[in-house]
Amino acid sequence: MKITFVRHGETEHNKTGRITGEIDADLNDEGIAQAEQLAKEIPSEFDCIYTSTLKRARDTANIVNGKLSLPVIVSSLIVERHFGSLAGKSWSDAEVLYPNVRDLDKKQEYDFQPFGGESAKDVRTRLFAFIDEVKQGPYTHPLVITHGGILRMLHFLHAKEMGHIANASLHTFEF
């Protein structure tokens, strides 16, 4: 099954290099413009939209769906990683508390449990549950609006190059 994922549009936290995690941040003006541009360019090959429960993903989905007019399913399984007490901090401030966090993030070996968050294993478990749910559902080619952390995990699991994951970018995987 082919599933296409999109990272939500930009937020102020994205713009300023802050860890957002489960903070329910709004799209900024650039993020709205990115979602509107995506809506203009996105192919009409999808049969539903899944979106994270977080506002930035839901708003991106609603803007894109203005063109597609598809059923929208909201899922907590594809929310951003929970960073615990590191949420809201800059990445450089987080590295003081959690040395090498960026390197561990790239290798998908992070563990935010000591800060009240999730480990990479927790995120993987959620993601596998979501993929199983989608595969068992009635749709054949869903569009999934989600977050950078979920996309990093997908790229890692598919052994794809994992550079910067731009806001409002498309990523297609076979399952």
KOLDREN-677873 format. One line per field, with one value per residue: residue number from 1; x, y, z of N, C-alpha, C in turn. Coordinates in pm, whole numbers. Example, Ala and Ser with C-alpha at 12.3 -4.5 7.8 and 13.67 -1.06 7.14 Angstrom:
num	1/2
nxx	1319/1285
nyy	-569/-225
nzz	780/708
caxx	1230/1367
cayy	-450/-106
cazz	780/714
cxx	1320/1290
cyy	-330/3
czz	780/787
# end
This chain:
num	1/2/3/4/5/6/7/8/9/10/11/12/13/14/15/16/17/18/19/20/21/22/23/24/25/26/27/28/29/30/31/32/33/34/35/36/37/38/39/40/41/42/43/44/45/46/47/48/49/50/51/52/53/54/55/56/57/58/59/60/61/62/63/64/65/66/67/68/69/70/71/72/73/74/75/76/77/78/79/80/81/82/83/84/85/86/87/88/89/90/91/92/93/94/95/96/97/98/99/100/101/102/103/104/105/106/107/108/109/110/111/112/113/114/115/116/117/118/119/120/121/122/123/124/125/126/127/128/129/130/131/132/133/134/135/136/137/138/139/140/141/142/143/144/145/146/147/148/149/150/151/152/153/154/155/156/157/158/159/160/161/162/163/164/165/166/167/168/169/170/171/172/173/174/175
nxx	85/53/137/111/280/274/449/328/247/463/541/575/755/898/1020/1187/1356/1280/1186/893/713/443/317/51/78/5/-19/205/207/363/344/72/67/236/78/-138/-11/68/-187/-261/-83/-96/-155/-464/-502/-561/-764/-856/-795/-576/-509/-302/-394/-309/-324/-173/-131/-396/-499/-340/-428/-699/-677/-555/-752/-949/-924/-930/-1154/-1209/-1285/-1195/-988/-909/-626/-467/-244/-48/62/312/635/660/827/849/966/1145/1015/940/1184/1494/1691/1962/1958/1834/2034/2212/2087/2046/2286/2420/2172/2082/2237/2154/1890/1905/1989/1772/1768/1689/1568/1326/1203/1317/1264/998/881/864/1021/1222/1135/873/751/783/621/366/349/359/117/-60/-12/-93/-365/-447/-394/-581/-812/-1075/-965/-752/-540/-421/-368/-153/-133/111/391/735/893/762/794/1074/1119/990/1151/1390/1317/1270/1516/1594/1756/1799/1768/1708/1369/1139/882/546/614/608/612/643/570/598/405
nyy	-118/220/509/851/1102/1420/1691/1924/2279/2567/2677/2924/2821/2638/2821/2966/2776/2618/2347/2183/1961/1819/2058/2267/2432/2709/2749/2975/3284/3218/2940/2904/3004/2813/2581/2657/2676/2411/2296/2393/2257/1984/1649/1497/1234/1104/933/985/1183/1163/1308/1445/1508/1754/2110/2250/2057/1978/2221/2254/2027/2097/2321/2209/2024/2188/2196/1922/1796/1561/1275/1330/1203/1207/1143/1040/886/977/1210/1459/1370/1330/1546/1595/1782/1921/2040/2340/2455/2579/2400/2412/2478/2246/2060/2109/1998/1742/1594/1552/1521/1588/1425/1173/1193/1193/931/799/715/838/921/1048/997/1036/1303/1321/1252/1075/773/666/411/415/595/458/234/355/455/218/105/292/263/-3/29/197/33/-167/-33/122/273/331/493/700/1039/1173/1400/1515/1524/1641/1467/1219/1178/1165/925/748/778/679/411/317/326/553/848/1101/1403/1751/1794/1951/2192/2133/1944/1662/1306/984/647/290/26
nzz	0/-82/92/140/307/470/603/835/783/845/1181/1444/1630/1469/1298/1470/1574/1792/2007/1950/1982/2155/2203/2122/1872/1654/1294/1137/941/716/724/670/408/290/314/156/-93/-125/-147/-397/-564/-513/-617/-731/-642/-408/-159/93/388/654/967/1221/1563/1649/1624/1423/1227/1172/1073/844/702/665/498/268/207/118/-153/-223/-103/63/280/621/868/1203/1399/1694/1693/1525/1620/1700/1835/2189/2382/2648/2925/2768/2562/2396/2445/2304/2060/2123/2397/2488/2439/2645/2865/2771/2645/2315/2190/1932/1761/1852/1781/1500/1459/1550/1817/2043/2375/2549/2783/3047/3074/3089/2851/2535/2411/2127/2067/2170/1992/1750/1801/1817/1556/1399/1483/1377/1098/1061/1122/911/689/730/693/487/279/-7/-92/108/220/453/708/911/1135/1175/1336/1313/1041/1027/1161/984/752/856/916/662/556/418/297/537/552/613/689/521/592/489/297/72/119/17/89/69/201
caxx	0/127/86/185/283/310/474/244/309/554/495/679/858/984/1095/1286/1441/1236/1125/749/655/298/261/-47/114/-64/60/229/166/436/285/-56/103/288/-35/-215/66/54/-322/-262/5/-112/-236/-596/-501/-585/-904/-891/-687/-557/-433/-272/-488/-253/-384/-94/-157/-537/-516/-280/-521/-820/-643/-535/-880/-1031/-915/-955/-1287/-1204/-1309/-1080/-984/-813/-564/-364/-127/52/105/457/698/644/961/845/1005/1229/927/945/1323/1572/1771/2089/1928/1806/2161/2274/2021/2049/2398/2412/2033/2065/2294/2064/1770/1935/2000/1648/1804/1655/1481/1283/1132/1364/1211/853/838/865/1142/1206/1055/734/704/775/503/249/350/320/-27/-128/0/-183/-502/-471/-396/-704/-925/-1136/-904/-639/-427/-443/-274/-140/-71/173/497/872/942/703/860/1212/1110/958/1271/1483/1269/1280/1657/1606/1837/1718/1814/1605/1234/1078/739/457/678/547/699/562/630/523/391
cayy	0/346/613/976/1182/1561/1765/2044/2408/2625/2745/3013/2734/2591/2936/3012/2666/2566/2215/2200/1841/1816/2192/2283/2558/2750/2783/3118/3328/3138/2806/2911/3017/2683/2489/2702/2637/2265/2269/2422/2166/1843/1573/1455/1088/1051/903/1035/1252/1142/1418/1447/1587/1885/2216/2284/1953/1987/2339/2220/1934/2169/2405/2118/1961/2284/2154/1779/1759/1420/1246/1358/1121/1263/1033/1074/799/1044/1338/1474/1308/1403/1579/1622/1917/1987/2112/2485/2499/2574/2277/2432/2465/2104/1986/2127/1901/1609/1600/1474/1494/1596/1303/1063/1213/1148/785/748/650/931/875/1166/952/1102/1440/1308/1235/943/718/629/288/456/656/348/154/433/463/86/89/375/201/-120/80/246/-81/-243/54/113/361/269/585/813/1148/1182/1525/1480/1606/1609/1350/1099/1161/1119/783/677/776/588/273/282/343/662/961/1179/1540/1839/1766/2083/2206/2116/1859/1530/1189/865/521/167/-61
cazz	0/-88/181/125/429/456/727/847/752/945/1303/1499/1690/1359/1247/1568/1619/1922/2008/1968/2040/2166/2219/2015/1807/1531/1176/1121/807/617/726/597/266/246/301/39/-212/-134/-197/-542/-638/-476/-713/-683/-644/-274/-133/225/459/797/1025/1364/1643/1680/1543/1304/1127/1133/989/714/637/623/382/154/176/45/-294/-246/-53/100/422/707/989/1299/1474/1794/1673/1441/1677/1712/1953/2315/2431/2791/2970/2668/2469/2409/2455/2179/2051/2194/2540/2513/2440/2776/2952/2708/2550/2190/2152/1786/1702/1887/1700/1363/1461/1609/1943/2151/2482/2624/2902/3170/3077/3087/2713/2472/2351/1986/2065/2190/1867/1653/1836/1774/1410/1347/1509/1278/965/1062/1117/775/597/752/664/354/180/-77/-105/197/243/599/752/1038/1194/1139/1410/1252/911/1051/1193/859/669/922/900/520/519/322/343/628/569/669/640/506/617/374/196/50/136/-12/133/43/317
cxx	89/58/175/168/326/341/387/320/386/478/606/790/953/1076/1209/1372/1407/1172/976/687/504/237/170/-31/32/34/86/187/234/379/152/-29/156/174/-121/-144/58/-82/-331/-190/-24/-197/-367/-609/-539/-733/-948/-771/-691/-478/-412/-379/-438/-297/-305/-114/-303/-561/-455/-374/-645/-794/-628/-669/-979/-1032/-966/-1095/-1299/-1250/-1181/-1094/-874/-760/-457/-238/-16/85/258/507/674/784/963/885/1097/1145/930/1086/1387/1650/1902/2069/1901/1935/2236/2218/2036/2158/2379/2270/2014/2121/2204/1935/1792/1941/1873/1677/1771/1566/1447/1206/1184/1312/1058/797/844/1004/1115/1119/906/674/687/648/375/236/308/170/-108/-127/-90/-329/-538/-484/-524/-829/-972/-1066/-778/-519/-450/-331/-272/-67/-21/288/636/925/888/771/1004/1213/1081/1079/1374/1443/1277/1422/1675/1693/1747/1780/1705/1470/1158/930/663/520/612/651/613/640/538/521/327
cyy	124/448/736/1059/1324/1615/1891/2170/2463/2689/2839/2931/2681/2703/2976/2899/2613/2429/2233/2079/1848/1952/2217/2418/2582/2761/2933/3157/3248/2997/2800/2919/2885/2584/2527/2663/2486/2228/2292/2314/2018/1769/1526/1303/1024/1025/938/1110/1207/1261/1394/1531/1729/1989/2246/2183/1960/2107/2318/2128/2006/2257/2318/2057/2058/2254/2011/1733/1609/1399/1271/1276/1176/1149/1084/990/867/1184/1341/1401/1395/1421/1604/1765/1988/2066/2261/2540/2502/2443/2293/2424/2319/2023/2001/2021/1757/1610/1505/1445/1499/1473/1182/1071/1161/996/718/665/738/863/996/1127/1017/1246/1439/1288/1091/902/693/504/321/509/549/264/225/433/330/62/171/309/77/-77/125/129/-164/-162/45/192/298/361/711/917/1170/1311/1503/1574/1555/1485/1220/1072/1115/969/701/667/678/442/225/300/447/771/1054/1316/1622/1803/1898/2080/2195/2034/1721/1419/1065/739/406/82/-192
czz	0/3/164/251/395/594/723/804/871/1063/1349/1565/1584/1314/1340/1625/1757/1905/2038/2035/2041/2201/2099/1946/1680/1416/1179/979/697/610/654/447/211/223/179/-91/-233/-192/-348/-622/-617/-579/-649/-677/-510/-252/10/281/605/848/1174/1435/1670/1576/1416/1192/1079/1041/850/636/586/502/257/112/112/-103/-313/-204/-21/244/502/835/1079/1385/1570/1776/1594/1490/1683/1836/2076/2375/2582/2822/2873/2567/2501/2418/2316/2179/2126/2346/2576/2521/2572/2872/2902/2601/2432/2143/2001/1716/1729/1806/1558/1354/1514/1734/2064/2255/2567/2750/3031/3184/3073/2948/2666/2428/2202/1974/2082/2060/1759/1676/1790/1622/1347/1368/1408/1140/956/1050/975/678/610/719/520/244/120/-96/-21/191/394/634/894/1070/1155/1209/1355/1118/926/1080/1067/768/726/897/756/466/408/383/424/650/637/607/640/543/485/262/193/60/118/23/93/170/276
# end
